[in-house]
Amino acid sequence: MSLVAVFCLPACTVTSSNPAPVEDRDVSASTATNATNATPTRPAVDPATLPGAENVGRPGYYTVRQGDTIRKIAAAVNQPWREIARWNKLGNPNLIEVGQVLRVVPPPGSPPPPPSAPPPVPVATQTTPGTPDAPASEPSATASAPTPSSPPSPPPSAGADSVNFIWPANGSVVGQFDETTNKGLSIAGNAGDPVLAAADGRVVYAGAGLRGYGNLIILKHNNTFLTAYAHNRTLLVKEDQTVKKGQKIAEMGSTESDRVQLHFEIRRSGKPVDPTRYLPAR
């Protein structure tokens, strides 16, 4: 999928404002940030000697920052981490250096990633904040209609990559989409309420490594659409698992939130869109 610098989820209105793995990263400023955050006891490394130094600042490349892992980078640019490792010939994806420059878009003529395997039987796993972030497997709302006084947004255009979404939870919407403060919907509920996959897709991220979002799941539906499900109590799917529309993928919770809720986002070509434009009327 083409997932270039698109998936850093902003915090919903009732939680932290730290970005999640879907916002664009400022590659040009990363070198200065890396230098500021470098561990004092570590020997100085000349960035010019690190792999990919000649590509720093170029579109399609990412400069590794302090605290980055291959999975976090993959989630941020919306690409499979195994593909990033392959494009950069990383023998051990865990060994990346601050200041190293990685290709995060497919090189010209690169074959597409292999299709996902048939969906395995879901295995319930409890994910808690602070889980070590080492790549063990591939990384990564009752809505009201527009008011008559406001011109409705144009309907999504149909096409090969169109998706028929369903609501991921049954609760009422307590936080509406806003382009600056809330990039999705906040859906209320009770702890343990089911969180459903809004459409068929593949899990590209499942974990708690993104501050402000608690236990988070990101699904890729096709080359155009992604969905994200934050603040879950329990995650019931694993990365690289294929899921079906309506499948229970998590249990609602309040991880890194001041109330039980589901923060739900739809991203189209990497940009946040109002989910109520794509979800069926209730």
C-alpha positions in Angstrom: 0.0 0.0 0.0 1.1 3.5 -0.5 1.2 4.8 3.0 3.7 7.7 2.8 3.9 9.8 6.0 0.2 9.5 6.7 -0.7 7.8 10.0 -0.1 9.8 13.2 -3.4 10.0 15.1 -4.0 13.2 16.9 -5.5 12.8 20.3 -9.3 13.1 20.7 -10.8 16.0 22.5 -10.9 14.2 25.8 -7.4 12.8 25.8 -3.8 13.9 25.3 -3.0 16.0 22.2 0.1 14.0 21.3 0.1 12.9 17.7 -0.3 9.2 16.9 1.3 7.2 14.1 -0.4 8.9 11.3 0.7 12.5 10.9 3.4 13.6 8.5 6.9 13.9 10.1 9.1 16.8 9.5 12.1 15.1 7.9 14.1 18.3 7.5 14.0 19.0 11.2 14.8 15.4 12.3 18.5 15.7 12.2 18.5 18.6 14.7 16.0 16.7 16.9 18.2 13.6 16.9 21.2 15.5 17.9 19.4 17.1 20.8 18.0 13.8 22.0 21.1 11.7 21.6 22.3 9.8 24.7 25.2 11.7 26.3 27.2 8.6 27.1 27.0 7.3 23.5 30.0 8.0 21.2 29.3 10.7 18.7 28.4 9.4 15.2 28.9 11.5 12.2 25.5 11.5 10.3 27.3 11.6 7.0 28.7 8.1 7.7 25.3 6.5 8.4 23.5 4.5 5.7 21.4 6.7 3.3 23.0 10.0 4.4 23.0 11.1 0.8 19.2 11.0 0.7 18.5 13.1 3.8 15.7 15.6 3.2 14.6 13.9 -0.1 10.9 13.0 -0.6 10.3 9.3 0.2 13.0 9.1 2.8 12.8 9.2 6.6 15.6 10.2 9.0 15.6 8.0 12.2 14.8 9.9 15.4 15.7 9.2 19.0 13.3 6.5 20.3 12.2 5.3 16.8 11.8 1.6 16.0 11.1 0.0 12.6 7.5 -0.6 13.7 6.9 2.9 14.8 8.3 4.3 11.5 6.3 1.8 9.5 3.1 2.9 11.3 4.0 6.6 10.8 4.5 6.2 7.0 1.8 3.6 6.6 4.0 0.9 5.1 4.7 -2.7 6.1 7.9 -2.8 8.2 9.1 -5.9 6.5 9.0 -4.0 3.2 10.9 -1.0 4.7 13.5 -3.5 5.9 13.8 -5.1 2.5 14.0 -1.8 0.6 16.9 -0.7 2.9 18.6 -4.1 3.0 18.4 -4.2 6.8 19.8 -7.5 8.0 18.4 -6.9 11.5 15.5 -4.4 11.6 16.1 -3.8 15.3 19.5 -2.2 14.6 18.8 1.3 13.2 20.7 4.4 14.2 19.6 7.9 15.1 20.3 9.9 11.9 20.1 6.9 9.6 18.1 7.7 6.5 15.6 5.0 5.4 13.7 4.7 2.1 9.9 4.5 3.1 8.3 4.4 -0.4 8.7 1.5 -2.8 11.7 1.9 -5.1 11.0 2.1 -8.8 10.0 -1.2 -10.3 9.6 -2.8 -6.9 7.1 -5.7 -6.9 4.0 -5.2 -4.7 4.0 -7.0 -1.3 2.6 -10.5 -1.3 -1.1 -10.9 -0.6 -2.2 -11.5 3.0 -2.8 -15.0 4.1 -6.4 -16.2 4.8 -7.7 -15.0 8.2 -6.5 -17.2 11.1 -8.6 -17.9 14.1 -8.5 -14.8 16.3 -6.5 -15.2 19.4 -7.3 -12.9 22.4 -4.3 -11.0 23.7 -4.2 -8.5 26.4 -2.0 -5.6 25.4 -0.9 -3.1 28.1 0.9 0.2 27.8 4.6 0.0 28.0 4.9 -3.3 26.1 8.4 -3.6 24.5 8.2 -2.4 20.9 10.4 -4.9 19.0 9.2 -6.3 15.6 8.0 -9.8 16.2 5.5 -9.7 13.4 4.7 -7.3 10.6 4.0 -3.8 11.5 2.8 -1.6 10.4 -20.9 6.7 17.2 -24.5 7.8 16.8 -23.8 10.5 14.2 -26.3 13.2 13.2 -26.9 14.1 9.6 -25.9 17.5 8.4 -28.3 20.2 9.6 -30.5 21.8 6.9 -28.8 25.2 7.5 -25.4 23.7 6.5 -24.7 22.6 3.0 -23.9 18.8 3.2 -20.4 17.6 2.2 -20.2 16.0 -1.2 -20.6 12.2 -1.0 -17.5 10.1 -1.3 -16.7 9.3 -4.9 -17.1 5.6 -5.9 -14.2 3.7 -7.4 -12.1 0.6 -7.3 -10.9 1.5 -3.8 -14.3 2.5 -2.3 -15.2 0.8 1.0 -18.6 0.2 2.6 -18.0 0.9 6.2 -20.1 0.0 9.2 -20.2 1.6 12.7 -17.4 0.1 14.9 -19.4 0.5 18.1 -23.0 1.0 19.2 -22.5 3.9 21.6 -23.5 7.5 21.1 -21.0 10.1 19.6 -19.6 12.3 22.4 -16.9 13.9 20.2 -17.4 15.0 16.6 -14.8 15.2 13.9 -12.8 18.4 13.8 -9.9 19.0 11.4 -7.8 20.8 14.1 -8.7 19.1 17.4 -10.3 15.7 16.8 -9.4 13.8 13.6 -12.2 11.2 14.2 -15.2 10.4 16.3 -15.3 9.7 20.0 -17.9 7.0 20.7 -19.1 6.4 24.3 -19.6 3.0 25.8 -19.0 0.6 28.7 -15.8 -1.2 29.5 -15.7 -4.4 27.6 -18.2 -3.4 24.9 -17.2 -4.9 21.5 -15.2 -2.9 19.0 -15.8 -4.1 15.5 -13.8 -3.9 12.3 -15.6 -1.2 10.1 -14.7 -3.1 6.9 -12.6 -6.1 5.7 -8.9 -5.4 6.1 -5.5 -6.3 7.4 -4.0 -5.3 10.8 -1.0 -3.1 10.2 -0.6 -2.0 13.8 -1.7 -3.5 17.2 -0.1 -2.2 20.3 0.3 0.5 22.9 3.5 2.3 21.7 1.8 5.6 20.7 1.4 8.0 23.5 -2.1 9.4 24.0 -4.0 6.5 22.3 -3.7 3.6 24.7 -4.2 0.2 23.1 -4.5 1.0 19.4 -5.4 -1.0 16.2 -4.9 0.3 12.7 -6.5 -1.6 9.8 -5.6 -1.2 6.1 -8.6 -1.8 3.8 -7.0 -1.1 0.4 -4.6 1.4 -1.1 -6.8 4.3 -0.2 -8.4 3.7 3.2 -7.2 3.1 6.7 -9.2 3.0 10.0 -7.9 3.4 13.5 -9.4 2.3 16.9 -7.9 3.8 20.1 -8.2 3.5 23.9 -9.2 -0.2 23.9 -9.1 -2.3 27.0 -8.1 -5.5 25.2 -6.8 -6.2 21.7 -8.1 -9.4 20.1 -6.2 -9.3 16.8 -2.5 -9.4 15.9 -0.4 -7.5 13.3 -0.7 -8.9 9.8 -3.9 -10.7 10.6 -6.8 -10.4 8.1 -10.1 -9.4 9.6 -13.7 -9.3 8.3 -16.2 -6.5 8.5 -18.1 -6.7 11.8 -15.5 -9.0 13.4 -14.8 -8.2 17.1 -11.2 -6.9 17.1 -11.1 -5.3 20.6 -12.9 -4.5 23.8 -13.7 -0.9 24.6 -11.7 0.7 27.4 -10.1 3.8 28.8 -6.4 3.3 28.2 -4.8 6.8 28.1 -8.3 8.4 28.2 -10.3 10.0 31.0 -13.4 8.0 30.2 -14.4 4.7 28.5 -14.7 5.4 24.8 -13.6 4.4 21.3 -11.7 7.0 19.3 -12.4 6.0 15.6 -10.7 7.5 12.5 -11.0 7.0 8.8 -8.0 8.1 6.7 -8.4 8.5 2.9 -5.0 8.6 1.1 -3.4 9.4 4.4 -5.7 12.4 5.2 -8.2 12.4 8.0 -11.8 12.6 6.8 -15.1 12.9 8.7 -16.2 9.3 9.4 -19.9 10.3 9.3 -19.5 10.9 5.5 -18.6 7.2 5.1 -20.7 5.5 7.7 -24.3 4.5 7.2 -27.0 6.7 8.7 -28.5 5.4 12.0 
